[in-house]
Each structure stands twice: as structure tokens, then as C-alpha cells.
Amino acid sequence: MRLRTPPQLATWLLRHAGPRYRRDSLVGDLFEEYQRGRSRGWYWQQTLSALLTGLRVRLPKFVLNVVLRVLIELGIIVGGIALAQSNVPQHHLEHIR
């Protein structure tokens, strides 16, 4: 029996950008199904589905991390501005200098 070669770009994408959990077994399972007669279109559909699923899992964590960092930095900036604009008596500021 001659082995069919699945789409190389799709396999590369799975190996490098696919979901980290069970990545090798996913590539192996898709390869086996492709050998059983599944089409190139089916292989691409499964690849894109896996990539989107992985992105859906990772993206909220990334967005939350970015939002939290921005909020923290804004808090520091606003706090610094508020402190600079406050009416702190000069004799309290002399201890800081």
C-alpha cells in the first residue's frame, strides 16, 4: 500500500501553531484518517478547526493579560498625576527630595 502525503502546509501549521495539548496525536490521527481515504479538503477543514479551537482557548487569556497590564499602567499614571496635582504641604515634600 502506497502512503498518501497529506497537505504539507496544513501539517506544518498543526505542528507549529496547533493546540499544544496532544499536538502529536492530533497530527497522527489526521494522518491515519487521510490514509483511509479522506480528502485534502477534509484534512484542511480539520486543520483549520484545530487552529481556531486553539486560538479560541489562548486568545481570551492574551486579551485579559493585555487589558490588565493597560489598567495597571493607567492606574499608575493617573495616581502619579493626582499626587502631583494634590495640595500636599511643601514641608511633606521636602522629606521625599
DSSP file (Angstrom, degrees, kcal/mol; ACC not computed):
  #  RESIDUE AA STRUCTURE BP1 BP2  ACC     N-H-->O    O-->H-N    N-H-->O    O-->H-N    TCO  KAPPA ALPHA  PHI   PSI    X-CA   Y-CA   Z-CA
    1    1 A M              0   0    0      0, 0.0     2,-0.4     0, 0.0     0, 0.0   0.000 360.0 360.0 360.0 130.4    0.0    0.0    0.0
    2    2 A R        -     0   0    0      1,-0.0     2,-0.3     0, 0.0     0, 0.0  -0.705 360.0-125.6 -87.3 131.3    1.4    3.4   -1.0
    3    3 A L        -     0   0    0     -2,-0.4     2,-0.3     1,-0.0    32,-0.0  -0.593  18.9-137.2 -78.6 134.7    1.2    6.2    1.6
    4    4 A R        -     0   0    0     -2,-0.3    31,-0.1    27,-0.1    30,-0.0  -0.706  14.7-129.1 -88.2 141.4   -0.5    9.4    0.6
    5    5 A T        -     0   0    0     -2,-0.3     3,-0.1    29,-0.0    26,-0.0  -0.823  20.7-141.4 -94.0 117.7    1.1   12.6    1.6
    6    6 A P        -     0   0    0      0, 0.0     2,-0.1     0, 0.0    34,-0.1  -0.239  48.1 -64.2 -68.5 166.4   -1.3   15.0    3.3
    7    7 A P     >  -     0   0    0      0, 0.0     4,-2.1     0, 0.0     5,-0.2  -0.328  48.4-149.5 -54.7 121.4   -1.0   18.7    2.6
    8    8 A Q  H  > S+     0   0    0      1,-0.2     4,-2.6     2,-0.2     5,-0.2   0.872  92.6  52.2 -66.8 -38.7    2.4   19.7    3.9
    9    9 A L  H  > S+     0   0    0      2,-0.2     4,-2.7     1,-0.2    -1,-0.2   0.918 109.5  50.1 -64.8 -41.4    1.5   23.3    4.8
   10   10 A A  H  > S+     0   0    0      2,-0.2     4,-2.2     1,-0.2    -2,-0.2   0.918 112.2  47.5 -62.0 -43.2   -1.5   22.1    6.9
   11   11 A T  H  X S+     0   0    0     -4,-2.1     4,-2.4     2,-0.2    -2,-0.2   0.911 111.7  50.5 -64.5 -41.8    0.7   19.6    8.7
   12   12 A W  H  X S+     0   0    0     -4,-2.6     4,-2.1     1,-0.2     5,-0.3   0.927 109.5  51.0 -61.8 -44.7    3.3   22.2    9.3
   13   13 A L  H  X>S+     0   0    0     -4,-2.7     4,-3.1     1,-0.2     5,-0.7   0.910 110.4  49.4 -59.4 -42.6    0.7   24.6   10.7
   14   14 A L  H  X5S+     0   0    0     -4,-2.2     4,-1.1     1,-0.2    -1,-0.2   0.923 112.6  47.4 -62.1 -43.8   -0.6   21.9   13.1
   15   15 A R  H  <5S+     0   0    0     -4,-2.4    -1,-0.2     1,-0.2    -2,-0.2   0.831 125.2  28.8 -68.2 -31.5    2.9   21.1   14.3
   16   16 A H  H  <5S+     0   0    0     -4,-2.1    -2,-0.2    -5,-0.2    -1,-0.2   0.710 136.9  18.3-105.1 -23.7    3.9   24.7   14.9
   17   17 A A  H  <5S+     0   0    0     -4,-3.1    -3,-0.2    -5,-0.3    -2,-0.1   0.392  94.9 109.8-129.5   0.5    0.6   26.6   15.7
   18   18 A G  S  <<S-     0   0    0     -4,-1.1    33,-0.1    -5,-0.7     5,-0.1  -0.133  85.5 -63.3 -73.3 173.7   -1.8   23.9   16.6
   19   19 A P        -     0   0    0      0, 0.0    -1,-0.2     0, 0.0     7,-0.1  -0.331  43.7-137.8 -58.0 134.8   -3.2   23.3   20.1
   20   20 A R  S >  S+     0   0    0     -3,-0.1     3,-1.2     2,-0.1     2,-0.5   0.843  80.5  90.2 -65.9 -33.5   -0.3   22.4   22.4
   21   21 A Y  T 3  S-     0   0    0      1,-0.3     5,-0.1     2,-0.1     0, 0.0  -0.524 113.7 -16.0 -70.6 118.5   -2.3   19.7   24.1
   22   22 A R  T 3> S+     0   0    0     -2,-0.5     4,-2.0     1,-0.1    -1,-0.3   0.832  83.9 156.5  59.5  37.1   -1.9   16.4   22.3
   23   23 A R  H <> S+     0   0    0     -3,-1.2     4,-2.2     1,-0.2     5,-0.2   0.921  70.3  47.4 -59.3 -48.1   -0.4   18.0   19.2
   24   24 A D  H  > S+     0   0    0     -4,-0.2     4,-2.4     1,-0.2    -1,-0.2   0.891 111.5  50.1 -64.8 -39.6    1.4   15.0   18.0
   25   25 A S  H  > S+     0   0    0      2,-0.2     4,-2.7     1,-0.2    -1,-0.2   0.863 109.0  52.9 -68.6 -33.5   -1.5   12.7   18.5
   26   26 A L  H  X S+     0   0    0     -4,-2.0     4,-2.5     2,-0.2     5,-0.2   0.937 110.5  46.7 -64.4 -46.6   -3.8   15.1   16.5
   27   27 A V  H  X S+     0   0    0     -4,-2.2     4,-2.2     1,-0.2    -2,-0.2   0.914 114.3  48.9 -60.9 -42.5   -1.3   15.1   13.6
   28   28 A G  H  X S+     0   0    0     -4,-2.4     4,-2.5     2,-0.2    -2,-0.2   0.905 110.5  49.6 -64.4 -42.6   -1.1   11.3   13.8
   29   29 A D  H  X S+     0   0    0     -4,-2.7     4,-2.3     2,-0.2    -2,-0.2   0.913 112.0  47.8 -63.8 -43.1   -4.9   10.9   13.9
   30   30 A L  H  X S+     0   0    0     -4,-2.5     4,-2.3     2,-0.2    -1,-0.2   0.896 110.9  52.3 -64.9 -38.9   -5.4   13.2   10.9
   31   31 A F  H  X S+     0   0    0     -4,-2.2     4,-2.2    -5,-0.2    -2,-0.2   0.929 109.5  49.0 -61.2 -45.4   -2.7   11.3    9.0
   32   32 A E  H  X S+     0   0    0     -4,-2.5     4,-1.3     1,-0.2    -2,-0.2   0.920 111.8  48.1 -61.7 -44.5   -4.3    8.0    9.7
   33   33 A E  H  <>S+     0   0    0     -4,-2.3     5,-1.8     1,-0.2    -1,-0.2   0.883 110.0  53.0 -64.1 -37.7   -7.7    9.3    8.5
   34   34 A Y  H ><5S+     0   0    0     -4,-2.3     3,-1.4     1,-0.2    -1,-0.2   0.888 106.5  52.8 -64.0 -38.5   -6.1   10.7    5.4
   35   35 A Q  H 3<5S+     0   0    0     -4,-2.2    -1,-0.2     1,-0.3    -2,-0.2   0.790 101.4  61.3 -66.8 -27.0   -4.6    7.3    4.7
   36   36 A R  T 3<5S-     0   0    0     -4,-1.3    -1,-0.3    -3,-0.2    -2,-0.2   0.467 133.1 -84.6 -80.0  -1.0   -8.1    5.8    5.0
   37   37 A G  T < 5S+     0   0    0     -3,-1.4    -3,-0.2     1,-0.3    -2,-0.1   0.466  74.9 150.3 116.8   1.5   -9.3    7.9    2.1
   38   38 A R      < -     0   0    0     -5,-1.8    -1,-0.3     1,-0.1     2,-0.1  -0.296  46.8-110.1 -63.2 155.0  -10.3   11.3    3.5
   39   39 A S     >  -     0   0    0      1,-0.1     4,-2.1   -33,-0.0     5,-0.1  -0.319  16.5-112.7 -86.0 167.3   -9.8   14.2    1.1
   40   40 A R  H  > S+     0   0    0      2,-0.2     4,-2.6     1,-0.2     5,-0.2   0.881 120.0  55.6 -63.0 -38.2   -7.4   17.1    1.1
   41   41 A G  H  > S+     0   0    0      1,-0.2     4,-2.5     2,-0.2    -1,-0.2   0.904 106.7  49.4 -60.6 -41.7  -10.3   19.4    1.7
   42   42 A W  H  > S+     0   0    0      2,-0.2     4,-2.5     1,-0.2    -1,-0.2   0.921 109.9  51.5 -62.8 -43.4  -11.3   17.3    4.8
   43   43 A Y  H  X S+     0   0    0     -4,-2.1     4,-2.3     1,-0.2    -2,-0.2   0.920 112.1  46.1 -60.3 -45.6   -7.7   17.5    6.1
   44   44 A W  H  X S+     0   0    0     -4,-2.6     4,-2.9     2,-0.2     5,-0.3   0.895 110.5  53.6 -64.6 -40.2   -7.6   21.3    5.7
   45   45 A Q  H  X S+     0   0    0     -4,-2.5     4,-2.2     1,-0.2    -2,-0.2   0.930 111.3  45.2 -60.9 -45.0  -11.0   21.6    7.3
   46   46 A Q  H  X S+     0   0    0     -4,-2.5     4,-2.3     2,-0.2    -1,-0.2   0.889 112.9  51.7 -65.3 -38.9   -9.8   19.6   10.3
   47   47 A T  H  X S+     0   0    0     -4,-2.3     4,-2.4    -5,-0.2    -2,-0.2   0.947 111.8  45.0 -63.0 -49.0   -6.6   21.6   10.4
   48   48 A L  H  X S+     0   0    0     -4,-2.9     4,-2.6     1,-0.2     5,-0.2   0.874 111.8  53.3 -64.7 -36.9   -8.4   25.0   10.4
   49   49 A S  H  X S+     0   0    0     -4,-2.2     4,-2.3    -5,-0.3    -1,-0.2   0.925 110.4  46.8 -62.4 -44.2  -10.8   23.8   13.0
   50   50 A A  H  X S+     0   0    0     -4,-2.3     4,-2.3     2,-0.2    -2,-0.2   0.901 112.8  49.6 -64.7 -40.9   -8.0   22.7   15.3
   51   51 A L  H  X S+     0   0    0     -4,-2.4     4,-2.2     2,-0.2    -2,-0.2   0.916 112.7  46.5 -65.2 -42.7   -6.2   26.0   14.8
   52   52 A L  H  X S+     0   0    0     -4,-2.6     4,-2.6     2,-0.2    -1,-0.2   0.876 111.3  51.9 -67.4 -37.2   -9.3   28.1   15.5
   53   53 A T  H  X S+     0   0    0     -4,-2.3     4,-1.5    -5,-0.2    -2,-0.2   0.928 111.2  47.6 -64.0 -44.2  -10.1   26.0   18.6
   54   54 A G  H  X S+     0   0    0     -4,-2.3     4,-2.2     1,-0.2    -2,-0.2   0.888 112.6  49.2 -62.7 -39.4   -6.6   26.6   19.9
   55   55 A L  H  X S+     0   0    0     -4,-2.2     4,-3.2     1,-0.2    -2,-0.2   0.894 107.0  55.1 -66.7 -40.2   -6.8   30.3   19.2
   56   56 A R  H  < S+     0   0    0     -4,-2.6    -1,-0.2     1,-0.2    -2,-0.2   0.836 111.6  45.1 -62.6 -32.0  -10.2   30.5   20.9
   57   57 A V  H  X S+     0   0    0     -4,-1.5     4,-0.5    -5,-0.2    -1,-0.2   0.896 120.7  37.4 -77.7 -41.1   -8.6   29.0   24.1
   58   58 A R  H  X S+     0   0    0     -4,-2.2     4,-2.0     1,-0.2     3,-0.3   0.834 104.2  67.9 -82.4 -33.2   -5.5   31.1   24.0
   59   59 A L  H  X S+     0   0    0     -4,-3.2     4,-3.0     1,-0.2     5,-0.3   0.896  95.8  52.4 -60.4 -46.0   -6.9   34.5   22.9
   60   60 A P  H  > S+     0   0    0      0, 0.0     4,-2.6     0, 0.0    -1,-0.2   0.893 110.3  49.9 -59.3 -36.9   -9.0   35.3   25.9
   61   61 A K  H  X S+     0   0    0     -4,-0.5     4,-2.2    -3,-0.3    -2,-0.2   0.912 112.6  47.2 -65.3 -41.3   -6.0   34.8   28.2
   62   62 A F  H  X S+     0   0    0     -4,-2.0     4,-2.5     2,-0.2    -1,-0.2   0.939 113.5  47.0 -64.4 -47.9   -3.9   37.0   26.0
   63   63 A V  H  X S+     0   0    0     -4,-3.0     4,-2.9     1,-0.2     5,-0.2   0.918 112.3  50.1 -61.5 -44.6   -6.6   39.7   25.9
   64   64 A L  H  X S+     0   0    0     -4,-2.6     4,-2.7    -5,-0.3    -1,-0.2   0.911 110.5  50.4 -60.8 -42.5   -7.1   39.6   29.6
   65   65 A N  H  X S+     0   0    0     -4,-2.2     4,-2.2     2,-0.2    -2,-0.2   0.921 112.6  45.9 -62.0 -45.2   -3.4   39.9   30.2
   66   66 A V  H  X S+     0   0    0     -4,-2.5     4,-2.5     2,-0.2    -2,-0.2   0.932 113.2  49.4 -64.6 -45.6   -3.1   42.9   27.9
   67   67 A V  H  X S+     0   0    0     -4,-2.9     4,-2.6     1,-0.2    -2,-0.2   0.921 111.4  49.2 -60.8 -44.8   -6.2   44.6   29.5
   68   68 A L  H  X S+     0   0    0     -4,-2.7     4,-2.4    -5,-0.2    -1,-0.2   0.911 111.2  49.5 -62.3 -41.8   -4.9   44.1   33.0
   69   69 A R  H  X S+     0   0    0     -4,-2.2     4,-2.5    -5,-0.2    -2,-0.2   0.923 111.8  48.3 -63.3 -43.4   -1.5   45.5   32.1
   70   70 A V  H  X S+     0   0    0     -4,-2.5     4,-2.8     1,-0.2     5,-0.2   0.927 112.0  49.3 -62.5 -44.6   -3.0   48.6   30.5
   71   71 A L  H  X S+     0   0    0     -4,-2.6     4,-2.4     1,-0.2    -1,-0.2   0.903 111.5  49.1 -62.8 -40.9   -5.3   49.1   33.5
   72   72 A I  H  X S+     0   0    0     -4,-2.4     4,-2.1     2,-0.2    -1,-0.2   0.931 112.9  46.9 -64.1 -44.7   -2.4   48.8   35.9
   73   73 A E  H  X S+     0   0    0     -4,-2.5     4,-2.4     1,-0.2    -2,-0.2   0.900 112.0  50.4 -65.6 -39.7   -0.3   51.2   33.9
   74   74 A L  H  X S+     0   0    0     -4,-2.8     4,-3.2     1,-0.2     5,-0.3   0.900 108.9  52.8 -62.6 -39.8   -3.1   53.7   33.6
   75   75 A G  H  X S+     0   0    0     -4,-2.4     4,-2.4    -5,-0.2    -2,-0.2   0.897 109.6  48.3 -61.7 -40.2   -3.7   53.5   37.4
   76   76 A I  H  X S+     0   0    0     -4,-2.1     4,-2.2     2,-0.2    -2,-0.2   0.925 114.6  45.5 -66.1 -43.6    0.0   54.3   38.0
   77   77 A I  H  X S+     0   0    0     -4,-2.4     4,-2.6     2,-0.2    -2,-0.2   0.947 115.3  45.6 -65.0 -48.9   -0.1   57.2   35.6
   78   78 A V  H  X S+     0   0    0     -4,-3.2     4,-2.8     1,-0.2     5,-0.2   0.901 113.2  51.3 -63.2 -40.1   -3.4   58.6   37.0
   79   79 A G  H  X S+     0   0    0     -4,-2.4     4,-2.3    -5,-0.3    -1,-0.2   0.895 110.5  48.7 -63.3 -39.8   -2.1   58.1   40.5
   80   80 A G  H  X S+     0   0    0     -4,-2.2     4,-2.3     2,-0.2    -2,-0.2   0.908 112.9  47.1 -65.6 -42.4    1.1   60.0   39.8
   81   81 A I  H  X S+     0   0    0     -4,-2.6     4,-2.1     2,-0.2    -2,-0.2   0.926 112.7  49.5 -64.6 -43.9   -0.8   62.8   38.2
   82   82 A A  H  X S+     0   0    0     -4,-2.8     4,-0.9     1,-0.2    -2,-0.2   0.903 112.0  48.5 -62.2 -40.7   -3.3   63.0   41.1
   83   83 A L  H  < S+     0   0    0     -4,-2.3     3,-0.5     1,-0.2     5,-0.3   0.906 111.5  49.4 -66.0 -40.6   -0.4   63.0   43.5
   84   84 A A  H  < S+     0   0    0     -4,-2.3    -1,-0.2     1,-0.2    -2,-0.2   0.835 115.0  44.6 -67.3 -31.8    1.4   65.8   41.6
   85   85 A Q  H  < S+     0   0    0     -4,-2.1    -1,-0.2    -5,-0.1    -2,-0.2   0.537  92.3 106.6 -89.6  -7.9   -1.8   67.9   41.5
   86   86 A S  S  < S-     0   0    0     -4,-0.9     2,-1.0    -3,-0.5    -3,-0.0  -0.213  80.7-113.6 -72.0 164.3   -2.7   67.4   45.1
   87   87 A N        +     0   0    0      2,-0.0    -1,-0.1     3,-0.0    -3,-0.1  -0.424  50.8 163.0 -95.3  58.1   -2.4   70.1   47.7
   88   88 A V        -     0   0    0     -2,-1.0     5,-0.1    -5,-0.3    -5,-0.0  -0.652  46.0-108.6 -77.7 128.1    0.3   68.4   49.7
   89   89 A P    >>  -     0   0    0      0, 0.0     3,-1.4     0, 0.0     4,-1.1  -0.253  24.0-121.1 -57.3 144.3    2.0   70.9   52.0
   90   90 A Q  H 3> S+     0   0    0      1,-0.3     4,-1.5     2,-0.2     3,-0.3   0.820 108.8  63.5 -59.5 -34.3    5.6   71.7   50.9
   91   91 A H  H 3> S+     0   0    0      1,-0.2     4,-0.5     2,-0.2    -1,-0.3   0.782 101.8  52.4 -66.6 -23.2    7.2   70.6   54.2
   92   92 A H  H <> S+     0   0    0     -3,-1.4     4,-0.5     1,-0.2     3,-0.5   0.833 107.5  51.9 -75.7 -32.4    5.9   67.0   53.5
   93   93 A L  H >X S+     0   0    0     -4,-1.1     4,-1.4    -3,-0.3     3,-0.6   0.766  96.0  68.7 -74.4 -25.2    7.5   67.0   50.0
   94   94 A E  H 3< S+     0   0    0     -4,-1.5    -1,-0.2     1,-0.2    -2,-0.2   0.818  94.5  56.9 -64.5 -29.9   10.9   68.1   51.4
   95   95 A H  H 3< S+     0   0    0     -4,-0.5    -1,-0.2    -3,-0.5    -2,-0.2   0.803 105.4  51.8 -68.8 -28.4   11.3   64.7   53.1
   96   96 A I  H <<        0   0    0     -3,-0.6    -2,-0.2    -4,-0.5    -1,-0.2   0.846 360.0 360.0 -77.7 -34.3   10.9   63.0   49.7
   97   97 A R     <        0   0    0     -4,-1.4    -1,-0.2     0, 0.0    -2,-0.2   0.475 360.0 360.0 -73.0 360.0   13.5   65.1   47.9
